[in-house]
């Protein structure tokens, strides 16, 4: 991949995670307030909702963080609890998840991969749908030093899968879409969002989600495999 000059990464569940993972905490909270769902099944439903949101974004021609907040959870809950009134349930889930303690950790192989890519001369960036604290979270798991650029959807008022956030990263680094590749775990926000912006993508499908594919996708199950792609 001689033309590639920069690697863009999602942060959550791509380079760093929480213990327990964010999606598992949501599933645990849902079980505590009455919904019988396994972690694996919730991961699948969350991924499907993320892809449906991408399709809605494509249909409307754009997406703002506010619209993301407005649309995503109704899409998810309609899949989990079709036709049901979920207002009280959602409040109970929020309350339950706020009581689950967690720590933040770098994912296995993250530091080694970033060191390898930095040594190879790639520019590295984070593009994260986050709460405004992406830099602090990178600091917390000791990976901040590797990045030339860190973008947070809340701070920019732009959000994946909207192509504008990828285009902003390219402009900041003085690159075109053929010179960057995006790595992420979410099929809608990261994979289809990146492809829609004209980037090559690597899908970190560590959850082993079945039934989603695209001819332009390079799929891996762990970060270590990315070294073989970006030789």
PyMOL commands that set and color helices and strands:
alter all, ss='L'
color gray80, all
select helices_A, chain A and resi 22-32+39-60+65-80+87-97+110-119+134-140+144-146+153-156+163-173+177-179+187-196+223-229
alter helices_A, ss='H'
color red, helices_A
select strands_A, chain A and resi 6-9+16-19+103-106+123-128+149-152+180-184+200-204+217-220
alter strands_A, ss='S'
color yellow, strands_A
deselect
rebuild
show_as cartoon
